[in-house]
Amino acid sequence: MDFVSHALWGGVSFGRKNNKIFLLAAGISIVPDILTEGLFFVLYLLNIGGMPGWEQGHPNINDYPMFARNLYNITHSLVIFAIVFGLFWLASSRPIWIVAAWGLHILIDIPTHSLALFPTPFLWPISDLKVDGIGWDNPIILAIDVILLIAVYSLWLYHKLHRS
């Protein structure tokens, strides 16, 4: 999914308490992409490397250096997420639900990434299994995403206004 959608889904799912929490949840939900595609894009802009394959259309994850692929594996793994979530829970003696915005990011990416464009390594390092989903750049997927976001935010706003 795209950065904006990840931020909006993370915010509405885990940040409804107040604006500060909303922004934190939205930020957490885009961290996996900021640390991978965002880093690649900055390197590309600085002409240091990164974003290989743009000339041919979509970049291929296999064209990236190994450190970049490992970073993508780490940030898009439900296994790693579960470990980190568990460590936060252990350290604070309660679940820190806002961190689950990261897990939601991964769950959204699994069906919305095809094998051709950054397939989600959600079971890494246990398994290399990846789902050949329908890419988020597909107009139907984009339309469904926008419609669902409008519906969820409309419901949230309705309940927020009628609670007061």
N, C-alpha and C positions, 0 to 999 in steps of 0.2 A: 504494500500500500504506500501511498505518498506521505511525505512528511506532515502535511497539514491534516490529513485524515487521521494519522496516528495521534497527533497532538489533540485533536478534537475528541477522538474516542477515549483517549487516556484521561483527558480533563473531565468529560461528562461521567465516566465510569468511576473515577477515584478521587475527584476533586470538587465535588458539589458543595462542600462545607462553606467555603468562602473563596474569594478571588485569589488569594495567595496560594491556597492549597490547590486550586484549579490550575494555576500556572505551573506549580511544582509537578503535579500529575502529568500535565501536558508535556513538560520538559523531560520528565523521566521516560515517557512513552516514545520520545524521539531520540533518546540517547543511543540506542543501537544503530540507528542510521547515521547520526551525527558522527559517531566514532568510526564508521566504515565509509559509506558513500560521501559523507561530508568531508572527511579527511582526504579521500581520493580526489574530490573536487578541488579542494584547496591546493593540493599538490599539482593538479592539472593547471590551475590558474597561475601558479608560481613557476610553471614549466619545469617542475622537478620530477615529473613522472605522474603516475596516477591516471585514472580514467582511460586506460588503454581501450582501443577498439571503438571509440566514438565515431571514427570515420566510417565504420561499417554499420552504424546504427547503435543498437544496444550494446553496452560493454558486456564482456563475458568474465565471470568471476575467475575462471582459470587463467586469464591473462594477467591477473594481479600477482604481485610478489607473494611469497609464502606467508610473510608476517601479516599481510593484509587479509589473506584468506583465513588465517588463524583467528584474527581479530573478528572477522565476520562470523566464523563458527562460534566463538565465545559469546558474542553479543546476541546471537540468534538461536541459542540452545536453551530449550526448556530445562535440561538437566542442570546447566550452569545457573540459570535463573532460580531453580528450586533450591540449589545449594546456597546461593546468596540470600534468597528470601528466608530460608531456614536459619542462616547465621544471624540475620537481622532479628528474627523472632527470638532466637536463643539469647542474643545480647540484650534485648529489651523486655524479655519475658511476656511478650504479646506480639501478635502479628502486626507488621507495619504495612497496612493494606495499600498505601500509596505506591509502594514498590511494585505491587502487582500490575501497575501500568506497563512495566517492562514485559511481564509475562503476556499481557494482552497484546502487545505489539507483536510478539512471536506468534501467538495464536491467529492473529489477523493475517500475518504474512504467509502462513502455511498454505491456505487455499488460494491466495492472491499473488503467488509467485510461480512462474512456470520454470521448468528445468532450463529453459533458454535464458532466463534473466534472474540471477541471484536466487536459486532455489534455497529454501530455508532448511538449514541443517539442525532441525529441532531436537534431535536425539544425540547430537554430538556431545561428548566423545564416545558414547556407548555404541552408536550405530551411525552409518553414513546414509541412512534412509532419508529420502527427500520426496516430497509430493509434487507431481506435475500438475500444478493448479492452473487456473485461468489468470493470466497476468493482470495486474491492477490497471495497466494502461489500456485494457480492453474497454471500449465505450459502454458496454453493458454493465461491466463490473463498476466502472466509475459512476454510472447512473444509479445503480443500486446503492452504492456507498453514499452518494449525495442524498438520495431519497431517505435512506435510513437515518443519516445524520440529521436531516431536517425534522423527521418524525421524532427522534429521541430528544433533540433540543427543544422542540415545540412542547412535548410532554413535560420536560424538566421546567421550562419557563411557565407553563400553565400551572403546575403544582407549586412552583415557587411563588407565583402571584396570588394563588388562592389559599396558600398557607398563612399569608400575612394578614 
